């Protein structure tokens, strides 16, 4: 009877993390919907990033 209990213990120990990893991969394999953009913004249009020495751009004058 001890062998049955110890075997079941190791099966649970091995299958628990395996099930977690498979669940994570299943969620990561799903394609995310595109983000909701504010009105007037076209997809794929972004400002170029500032050069290293330039101060960050500000929307407020």
NUKETOR-69429 format. One record per residue: residue in one letter; residue number from 1; x, y, z of N, C-alpha, C, O, CB in turn. Coordinates in pm, 1 decimal. Glycine has a CB too. Example, Ala and Ser with C-alpha at 12.3 -4.5 7.8 and 13.67 -1.06 7.14 Angstrom:
residues 2
{type A | seq 1 | n_X 1319.0 | n_Y -569.0 | n_Z 780.0 | ca_X 1230.0 | ca_Y -450.0 | ca_Z 780.0 | c_X 1320.0 | c_Y -330.0 | c_Z 780.0 | o_X 1423.6 | o_Y -331.9 | o_Z 846.5 | cb_X 1130.8 | cb_Y -447.3 | cb_Z 904.6}
{type S | seq 2 | n_X 1285.0 | n_Y -225.0 | n_Z 708.0 | ca_X 1367.0 | ca_Y -106.0 | ca_Z 714.0 | c_X 1290.0 | c_Y 3.0 | c_Z 787.0 | o_X 1340.9 | o_Y 113.8 | o_Z 803.9 | cb_X 1408.4 | cb_Y -59.8 | cb_Z 572.5}
***
This chain:
residues 61
{type X | seq 1 | n_X 82.4 | n_Y -119.9 | n_Z 0.0 | ca_X 0.0 | ca_Y 0.0 | ca_Z 0.0 | c_X 86.6 | c_Y 126.1 | c_Z 0.0 | o_X 47.3 | o_Y 229.9 | o_Z -53.3 | cb_X -93.6 | cb_Y -0.1 | cb_Z 121.0}
{type X | seq 2 | n_X 203.9 | n_Y 115.4 | n_Z 60.1 | ca_X 292.8 | ca_Y 230.8 | ca_Z 64.6 | c_X 340.3 | c_Y 268.5 | c_Z -75.6 | o_X 356.9 | o_Y 386.7 | o_Z -105.8 | cb_X 412.7 | cb_Y 202.0 | cb_Z 155.3}
{type X | seq 3 | n_X 362.4 | n_Y 167.8 | n_Z -161.7 | ca_X 407.0 | ca_Y 194.6 | ca_Z -298.2 | c_X 300.1 | c_Y 271.8 | c_Z -376.3 | o_X 333.6 | o_Y 360.6 | o_Z -454.7 | cb_X 441.0 | cb_Y 62.8 | cb_Z -370.2}
{type X | seq 4 | n_X 173.2 | n_Y 239.4 | n_Z -356.0 | ca_X 64.3 | ca_Y 308.4 | ca_Z -425.4 | c_X 58.1 | c_Y 454.5 | c_Z -382.0 | o_X 40.5 | o_Y 543.3 | o_Z -465.4 | cb_X -70.7 | cb_Y 238.7 | cb_Z -398.0}
{type X | seq 5 | n_X 72.2 | n_Y 479.2 | n_Z -253.9 | ca_X 67.7 | ca_Y 616.6 | ca_Z -205.2 | c_X 187.5 | c_Y 696.7 | c_Z -254.1 | o_X 171.6 | o_Y 811.8 | o_Z -294.6 | cb_X 62.3 | cb_Y 618.6 | cb_Z -53.1}
{type X | seq 6 | n_X 305.5 | n_Y 639.2 | n_Z -251.3 | ca_X 423.8 | ca_Y 713.3 | ca_Z -294.5 | c_X 421.6 | c_Y 735.3 | c_Z -445.2 | o_X 466.1 | o_Y 840.0 | o_Z -492.3 | cb_X 551.7 | cb_Y 639.1 | cb_Z -253.7}
{type X | seq 7 | n_X 370.4 | n_Y 638.0 | n_Z -522.6 | ca_X 362.0 | ca_Y 655.0 | ca_Z -667.7 | c_X 262.0 | c_Y 765.5 | c_Z -702.6 | o_X 289.4 | o_Y 849.3 | o_Z -788.6 | cb_X 321.4 | cb_Y 522.1 | cb_Z -735.7}
{type X | seq 8 | n_X 148.7 | n_Y 765.6 | n_Z -637.6 | ca_X 49.9 | ca_Y 870.9 | ca_Z -662.1 | c_X 104.1 | c_Y 1008.3 | c_Z -626.7 | o_X 74.4 | o_Y 1107.0 | o_Z -693.9 | cb_X -76.9 | cb_Y 843.9 | cb_Z -582.8}
{type X | seq 9 | n_X 183.7 | n_Y 1014.1 | n_Z -520.9 | ca_X 245.7 | ca_Y 1140.9 | ca_Z -481.6 | c_X 334.5 | c_Y 1194.2 | c_Z -593.3 | o_X 325.6 | o_Y 1311.9 | o_Z -628.6 | cb_X 327.7 | cb_Y 1123.4 | cb_Z -352.6}
{type X | seq 10 | n_X 420.4 | n_Y 1108.6 | n_Z -649.6 | ca_X 512.4 | ca_Y 1154.6 | ca_Z -753.4 | c_X 439.3 | c_Y 1186.8 | c_Z -883.6 | o_X 481.8 | o_Y 1274.8 | o_Z -958.4 | cb_X 619.7 | cb_Y 1049.3 | cb_Z -778.9}
{type X | seq 11 | n_X 331.3 | n_Y 1117.3 | n_Z -910.6 | ca_X 251.5 | ca_Y 1149.6 | ca_Z -1029.6 | c_X 193.0 | c_Y 1290.1 | c_Z -1015.6 | o_X 195.2 | o_Y 1368.1 | o_Z -1110.8 | cb_X 137.7 | cb_Y 1044.8 | cb_Z -1050.5}
{type X | seq 12 | n_X 141.4 | n_Y 1322.1 | n_Z -898.8 | ca_X 86.0 | ca_Y 1455.9 | ca_Z -874.9 | c_X 196.2 | c_Y 1561.0 | c_Z -881.6 | o_X 176.3 | o_Y 1668.5 | o_Z -938.1 | cb_X 14.9 | cb_Y 1462.0 | cb_Z -737.9}
{type X | seq 13 | n_X 311.9 | n_Y 1530.3 | n_Z -824.3 | ca_X 423.8 | ca_Y 1625.6 | ca_Z -824.8 | c_X 470.5 | c_Y 1654.0 | c_Z -967.8 | o_X 507.0 | o_Y 1767.2 | o_Z -999.2 | cb_X 541.3 | cb_Y 1571.3 | cb_Z -740.4}
{type X | seq 14 | n_X 469.7 | n_Y 1553.4 | n_Z -1053.7 | ca_X 516.5 | ca_Y 1572.0 | ca_Z -1191.5 | c_X 407.8 | c_Y 1636.0 | c_Z -1278.5 | o_X 437.9 | o_Y 1724.6 | o_Z -1358.4 | cb_X 559.9 | cb_Y 1437.1 | cb_Z -1252.0}
{type X | seq 15 | n_X 283.1 | n_Y 1592.9 | n_Z -1264.4 | ca_X 176.7 | ca_Y 1642.3 | ca_Z -1352.0 | c_X 128.0 | c_Y 1782.4 | c_Z -1315.9 | o_X 72.9 | o_Y 1851.6 | o_Z -1401.5 | cb_X 60.7 | cb_Y 1547.3 | cb_Z -1348.4}
{type X | seq 16 | n_X 146.7 | n_Y 1825.4 | n_Z -1192.5 | ca_X 103.1 | ca_Y 1959.8 | ca_Z -1153.1 | c_X 173.9 | c_Y 2069.2 | c_Z -1231.5 | o_X 107.8 | o_Y 2148.9 | o_Z -1298.1 | cb_X 126.6 | cb_Y 1980.6 | cb_Z -1005.1}
{type X | seq 17 | n_X 308.1 | n_Y 2075.4 | n_Z -1225.2 | ca_X 378.8 | ca_Y 2177.6 | ca_Z -1303.6 | c_X 362.4 | c_Y 2158.6 | c_Z -1454.4 | o_X 358.6 | o_Y 2256.4 | o_Z -1529.1 | cb_X 526.3 | cb_Y 2176.4 | cb_Z -1268.7}
{type X | seq 18 | n_X 352.5 | n_Y 2032.9 | n_Z -1499.5 | ca_X 333.4 | ca_Y 2008.4 | ca_Z -1642.1 | c_X 199.9 | c_Y 2066.6 | c_Z -1689.7 | o_X 192.9 | o_Y 2126.6 | o_Z -1797.0 | cb_X 339.6 | cb_Y 1857.3 | cb_Z -1671.8}
{type X | seq 19 | n_X 95.6 | n_Y 2049.1 | n_Z -1610.9 | ca_X -33.9 | ca_Y 2107.6 | ca_Z -1645.0 | c_X -29.9 | c_Y 2259.4 | c_Z -1644.5 | o_X -94.4 | o_Y 2324.0 | o_Z -1727.1 | cb_X -139.9 | cb_Y 2059.3 | cb_Z -1548.9}
{type X | seq 20 | n_X 46.1 | n_Y 2316.5 | n_Z -1551.3 | ca_X 60.0 | ca_Y 2462.1 | ca_Z -1545.7 | c_X 129.1 | c_Y 2515.0 | c_Z -1670.8 | o_X 84.6 | o_Y 2613.3 | o_Z -1729.9 | cb_X 138.5 | cb_Y 2503.8 | cb_Z -1420.4}
{type X | seq 21 | n_X 237.7 | n_Y 2449.8 | n_Z -1711.1 | ca_X 312.1 | ca_Y 2493.0 | ca_Z -1830.3 | c_X 225.3 | c_Y 2479.4 | c_Z -1955.2 | o_X 224.2 | o_Y 2569.0 | o_Z -2039.6 | cb_X 442.3 | cb_Y 2410.4 | cb_Z -1846.5}
{type X | seq 22 | n_X 153.1 | n_Y 2369.3 | n_Z -1967.6 | ca_X 66.0 | ca_Y 2352.2 | ca_Z -2084.2 | c_X -45.2 | c_Y 2457.3 | c_Z -2086.8 | o_X -82.3 | o_Y 2505.4 | o_Z -2193.9 | cb_X 4.9 | cb_Y 2211.6 | cb_Z -2084.5}
{type X | seq 23 | n_X -98.0 | n_Y 2492.9 | n_Z -1970.8 | ca_X -199.5 | ca_Y 2597.3 | ca_Z -1964.5 | c_X -145.3 | c_Y 2733.7 | c_Z -2004.7 | o_X -212.4 | o_Y 2810.7 | o_Z -2073.4 | cb_X -256.9 | cb_Y 2604.8 | cb_Z -1825.4}
{type X | seq 24 | n_X -23.4 | n_Y 2762.4 | n_Z -1961.4 | ca_X 40.2 | ca_Y 2889.7 | ca_Z -1998.7 | c_X 63.4 | c_Y 2894.3 | c_Z -2149.1 | o_X 35.1 | o_Y 2995.7 | o_Z -2212.9 | cb_X 174.4 | cb_Y 2908.6 | cb_Z -1923.1}
{type X | seq 25 | n_X 114.6 | n_Y 2785.8 | n_Z -2206.3 | ca_X 138.0 | ca_Y 2782.5 | ca_Z -2351.2 | c_X 6.8 | c_Y 2793.9 | c_Z -2429.1 | o_X 3.3 | o_Y 2856.8 | o_Z -2534.9 | cb_X 211.0 | cb_Y 2653.2 | cb_Z -2390.5}
{type X | seq 26 | n_X -99.1 | n_Y 2734.9 | n_Z -2378.8 | ca_X -228.4 | ca_Y 2744.3 | ca_Z -2446.6 | c_X -278.3 | c_Y 2888.5 | c_Z -2448.1 | o_X -333.6 | o_Y 2934.1 | o_Z -2548.1 | cb_X -331.8 | cb_Y 2653.2 | cb_Z -2378.4}
{type X | seq 27 | n_X -258.9 | n_Y 2959.9 | n_Z -2337.9 | ca_X -301.9 | ca_Y 3100.5 | ca_Z -2334.4 | c_X -213.2 | c_Y 3187.2 | c_Z -2422.6 | o_X -262.6 | o_Y 3279.5 | o_Z -2487.3 | cb_X -300.3 | cb_Y 3153.7 | cb_Z -2190.4}
{type X | seq 28 | n_X -83.3 | n_Y 3159.4 | n_Z -2426.4 | ca_X 7.2 | ca_Y 3239.9 | ca_Z -2508.0 | c_X -12.1 | c_Y 3214.7 | c_Z -2657.2 | o_X 23.4 | o_Y 3300.1 | o_Z -2738.5 | cb_X 151.0 | cb_Y 3211.4 | cb_Z -2469.4}
{type X | seq 29 | n_X -66.8 | n_Y 3101.0 | n_Z -2694.7 | ca_X -83.8 | ca_Y 3069.1 | ca_Z -2836.0 | c_X -202.0 | c_Y 3142.8 | c_Z -2897.9 | o_X -213.4 | o_Y 3148.4 | o_Z -3020.4 | cb_X -101.7 | cb_Y 2920.0 | cb_Z -2853.4}
{type X | seq 30 | n_X -289.3 | n_Y 3199.0 | n_Z -2816.3 | ca_X -405.0 | ca_Y 3270.7 | ca_Z -2869.1 | c_X -362.6 | c_Y 3410.2 | c_Z -2914.0 | o_X -285.2 | o_Y 3478.1 | o_Z -2846.5 | cb_X -517.7 | cb_Y 3279.4 | cb_Z -2763.1}
{type X | seq 31 | n_X -414.8 | n_Y 3451.2 | n_Z -3029.0 | ca_X -382.1 | ca_Y 3583.2 | ca_Z -3082.0 | c_X -458.4 | c_Y 3689.9 | c_Z -3005.0 | o_X -578.6 | o_Y 3676.9 | o_Z -2981.7 | cb_X -414.3 | cb_Y 3591.6 | cb_Z -3232.8}
{type X | seq 32 | n_X -387.5 | n_Y 3795.6 | n_Z -2965.8 | ca_X -451.6 | ca_Y 3905.6 | ca_Z -2893.5 | c_X -523.8 | c_Y 3996.6 | c_Z -2992.2 | o_X -477.0 | o_Y 4015.0 | o_Z -3104.6 | cb_X -347.4 | cb_Y 3986.2 | cb_Z -2811.5}
{type X | seq 33 | n_X -636.7 | n_Y 4053.6 | n_Z -2952.1 | ca_X -705.6 | ca_Y 4147.5 | ca_Z -3040.8 | c_X -624.0 | c_Y 4276.9 | c_Z -3053.0 | o_X -546.4 | o_Y 4309.6 | o_Z -2963.2 | cb_X -849.1 | cb_Y 4178.1 | cb_Z -2987.8}
{type X | seq 34 | n_X -640.9 | n_Y 4349.8 | n_Z -3162.5 | ca_X -566.5 | ca_Y 4474.8 | ca_Z -3177.2 | c_X -609.3 | c_Y 4575.9 | c_Z -3071.3 | o_X -723.8 | o_Y 4573.6 | o_Z -3026.1 | cb_X -587.0 | cb_Y 4533.3 | cb_Z -3317.9}
{type X | seq 35 | n_X -517.9 | n_Y 4664.9 | n_Z -3031.4 | ca_X -553.5 | ca_Y 4764.1 | ca_Z -2929.9 | c_X -654.3 | c_Y 4865.3 | c_Z -2984.6 | o_X -659.5 | o_Y 4890.8 | o_Z -3105.0 | cb_X -427.7 | cb_Y 4836.6 | cb_Z -2879.8}
{type X | seq 36 | n_X -733.2 | n_Y 4921.6 | n_Z -2895.1 | ca_X -831.3 | ca_Y 5023.7 | ca_Z -2933.4 | c_X -758.7 | c_Y 5157.8 | c_Z -2937.5 | o_X -702.6 | o_Y 5202.6 | o_Z -2837.6 | cb_X -953.8 | cb_Y 5027.7 | cb_Z -2833.0}
{type X | seq 37 | n_X -760.7 | n_Y 5220.7 | n_Z -3054.5 | ca_X -692.6 | ca_Y 5348.9 | ca_Z -3072.1 | c_X -792.5 | c_Y 5462.7 | c_Z -3055.2 | o_X -910.5 | o_Y 5447.1 | o_Z -3086.5 | cb_X -624.3 | cb_Y 5356.6 | cb_Z -3210.9}
{type X | seq 38 | n_X -745.1 | n_Y 5578.3 | n_Z -3005.4 | ca_X -834.1 | ca_Y 5693.6 | ca_Z -2994.3 | c_X -876.5 | c_Y 5742.8 | c_Z -3132.6 | o_X -808.3 | o_Y 5715.4 | o_Z -3231.4 | cb_X -765.6 | cb_Y 5807.1 | cb_Z -2916.1}
{type X | seq 39 | n_X -987.5 | n_Y 5814.5 | n_Z -3140.5 | ca_X -1032.8 | ca_Y 5865.4 | ca_Z -3270.3 | c_X -927.6 | c_Y 5956.2 | c_Z -3333.7 | o_X -863.8 | o_Y 6036.0 | o_Z -3265.1 | cb_X -1165.3 | cb_Y 5941.4 | cb_Z -3254.7}
{type X | seq 40 | n_X -910.6 | n_Y 5943.5 | n_Z -3463.3 | ca_X -817.2 | ca_Y 6028.0 | ca_Z -3536.3 | c_X -676.2 | c_Y 5972.7 | c_Z -3543.7 | o_X -589.8 | o_Y 6034.5 | o_Z -3605.9 | cb_X -813.2 | cb_Y 6161.9 | cb_Z -3474.1}
{type X | seq 41 | n_X -650.3 | n_Y 5859.0 | n_Z -3482.7 | ca_X -516.5 | ca_Y 5800.1 | ca_Z -3486.5 | c_X -518.5 | c_Y 5684.4 | c_Z -3585.0 | o_X -599.3 | o_Y 5592.4 | o_Z -3572.4 | cb_X -470.6 | cb_Y 5752.5 | cb_Z -3344.6}
{type X | seq 42 | n_X -428.6 | n_Y 5689.7 | n_Z -3683.6 | ca_X -419.5 | ca_Y 5582.2 | ca_Z -3781.8 | c_X -323.7 | c_Y 5475.1 | c_Z -3729.7 | o_X -220.8 | o_Y 5508.3 | o_Z -3670.8 | cb_X -372.2 | cb_Y 5636.7 | cb_Z -3920.0}
{type X | seq 43 | n_X -355.2 | n_Y 5349.2 | n_Z -3750.1 | ca_X -265.6 | ca_Y 5243.1 | ca_Z -3703.5 | c_X -130.0 | c_Y 5250.5 | c_Z -3772.6 | o_X -122.5 | o_Y 5273.2 | o_Z -3893.4 | cb_X -328.8 | cb_Y 5106.0 | cb_Z -3727.5}
{type X | seq 44 | n_X -24.5 | n_Y 5231.6 | n_Z -3697.3 | ca_X 110.5 | ca_Y 5229.2 | ca_Z -3752.8 | c_X 175.9 | c_Y 5364.6 | c_Z -3766.4 | o_X 288.7 | o_Y 5372.1 | o_Z -3815.0 | cb_X 107.9 | cb_Y 5165.1 | cb_Z -3884.4}
{type X | seq 45 | n_X 110.1 | n_Y 5472.8 | n_Z -3725.6 | ca_X 171.5 | ca_Y 5605.1 | ca_Z -3735.2 | c_X 220.0 | c_Y 5646.2 | c_Z -3596.9 | o_X 140.1 | o_Y 5669.3 | o_Z -3506.2 | cb_X 71.2 | cb_Y 5710.3 | cb_Z -3792.6}
{type X | seq 46 | n_X 349.2 | n_Y 5654.7 | n_Z -3582.1 | ca_X 408.2 | ca_Y 5696.6 | ca_Z -3454.9 | c_X 516.6 | c_Y 5799.4 | c_Z -3481.1 | o_X 573.7 | o_Y 5806.0 | o_Z -3590.0 | cb_X 465.7 | cb_Y 5575.4 | cb_Z -3377.3}
{type X | seq 47 | n_X 543.5 | n_Y 5878.5 | n_Z -3380.1 | ca_X 653.4 | ca_Y 5973.5 | ca_Z -3390.9 | c_X 784.8 | c_Y 5897.5 | c_Z -3384.5 | o_X 794.1 | o_Y 5797.1 | o_Z -3313.9 | cb_X 646.1 | cb_Y 6080.8 | cb_Z -3279.1}
{type X | seq 48 | n_X 886.6 | n_Y 5942.9 | n_Z -3456.5 | ca_X 1017.5 | ca_Y 5879.4 | ca_Z -3440.7 | c_X 1071.7 | c_Y 5907.3 | c_Z -3300.7 | o_X 1047.1 | o_Y 6013.7 | o_Z -3243.9 | cb_X 1116.8 | cb_Y 5930.1 | cb_Z -3548.8}
{type X | seq 49 | n_X 1144.2 | n_Y 5813.0 | n_Z -3246.6 | ca_X 1200.9 | ca_Y 5832.3 | ca_Z -3112.9 | c_X 1308.2 | c_Y 5940.5 | c_Z -3116.7 | o_X 1378.9 | o_Y 5956.6 | o_Z -3216.2 | cb_X 1259.7 | cb_Y 5699.9 | cb_Z -3058.4}
{type X | seq 50 | n_X 1318.9 | n_Y 6014.0 | n_Z -3006.9 | ca_X 1417.6 | ca_Y 6121.7 | ca_Z -2998.6 | c_X 1558.1 | c_Y 6061.8 | c_Z -2996.0 | o_X 1579.1 | o_Y 5950.9 | o_Z -2946.8 | cb_X 1393.3 | cb_Y 6210.1 | cb_Z -2872.6}
{type X | seq 51 | n_X 1651.8 | n_Y 6136.0 | n_Z -3049.0 | ca_X 1791.8 | ca_Y 6092.0 | ca_Z -3043.4 | c_X 1839.2 | c_Y 6093.6 | c_Z -2899.3 | o_X 1772.0 | o_Y 6149.1 | o_Z -2812.4 | cb_X 1882.7 | cb_Y 6182.2 | cb_Z -3131.5}
{type X | seq 52 | n_X 1953.1 | n_Y 6033.8 | n_Z -2873.5 | ca_X 1999.3 | ca_Y 6018.8 | ca_Z -2736.0 | c_X 2019.5 | c_Y 6152.2 | c_Z -2664.2 | o_X 1986.3 | o_Y 6163.0 | o_Z -2546.1 | cb_X 2127.7 | cb_Y 5941.4 | cb_Z -2734.4}
{type X | seq 53 | n_X 2071.9 | n_Y 6252.1 | n_Z -2730.7 | ca_X 2101.5 | ca_Y 6378.3 | ca_Z -2664.8 | c_X 1984.6 | c_Y 6475.4 | c_Z -2659.5 | o_X 1989.9 | o_Y 6574.1 | o_Z -2586.2 | cb_X 2215.0 | cb_Y 6443.4 | cb_Z -2733.0}
{type X | seq 54 | n_X 1879.0 | n_Y 6449.2 | n_Z -2736.0 | ca_X 1765.4 | ca_Y 6540.9 | ca_Z -2741.9 | c_X 1678.6 | c_Y 6529.3 | c_Z -2617.1 | o_X 1664.9 | o_Y 6420.7 | o_Z -2560.8 | cb_X 1681.5 | cb_Y 6513.6 | cb_Z -2866.8}
{type X | seq 55 | n_X 1619.6 | n_Y 6641.5 | n_Z -2573.5 | ca_X 1524.8 | ca_Y 6633.1 | ca_Z -2461.5 | c_X 1397.5 | c_Y 6562.8 | c_Z -2508.1 | o_X 1367.3 | o_Y 6564.9 | o_Z -2627.4 | cb_X 1491.5 | cb_Y 6775.2 | cb_Z -2405.3}
{type X | seq 56 | n_X 1322.9 | n_Y 6501.0 | n_Z -2417.9 | ca_X 1199.3 | ca_Y 6432.9 | ca_Z -2458.9 | c_X 1097.1 | c_Y 6531.8 | c_Z -2513.2 | o_X 1086.1 | o_Y 6644.4 | o_Z -2464.7 | cb_X 1139.3 | cb_Y 6355.5 | cb_Z -2341.2}
{type X | seq 57 | n_X 1022.6 | n_Y 6488.6 | n_Z -2614.1 | ca_X 921.1 | ca_Y 6574.3 | ca_Z -2675.0 | c_X 804.6 | c_Y 6592.2 | c_Z -2578.7 | o_X 766.9 | o_Y 6499.3 | o_Z -2507.2 | cb_X 871.9 | cb_Y 6515.0 | cb_Z -2809.2}
{type X | seq 58 | n_X 747.6 | n_Y 6713.4 | n_Z -2577.4 | ca_X 635.8 | ca_Y 6742.4 | ca_Z -2488.7 | c_X 518.1 | c_Y 6789.1 | c_Z -2572.5 | o_X 535.5 | o_Y 6863.7 | o_Z -2668.8 | cb_X 674.4 | cb_Y 6849.1 | cb_Z -2382.4}
{type X | seq 59 | n_X 398.6 | n_Y 6745.3 | n_Z -2536.2 | ca_X 279.2 | ca_Y 6788.3 | ca_Z -2608.3 | c_X 233.1 | c_Y 6926.6 | c_Z -2564.2 | o_X 159.4 | o_Y 6992.9 | o_Z -2637.3 | cb_X 167.1 | cb_Y 6687.9 | cb_Z -2588.6}
{type X | seq 60 | n_X 274.7 | n_Y 6971.1 | n_Z -2446.8 | ca_X 235.3 | ca_Y 7102.5 | ca_Z -2396.0 | c_X 337.1 | c_Y 7207.2 | c_Z -2438.9 | o_X 457.0 | o_Y 7187.1 | o_Z -2419.4 | cb_X 221.6 | cb_Y 7100.3 | cb_Z -2242.0}
{type X | seq 61 | n_X 291.9 | n_Y 7320.2 | n_Z -2497.7 | ca_X 388.2 | ca_Y 7424.9 | ca_Z -2539.9 | c_X 446.3 | c_Y 7501.1 | c_Z -2423.9 | o_X 527.8 | o_Y 7591.2 | o_Z -2443.9 | cb_X 321.9 | cb_Y 7522.5 | cb_Z -2633.9}
***
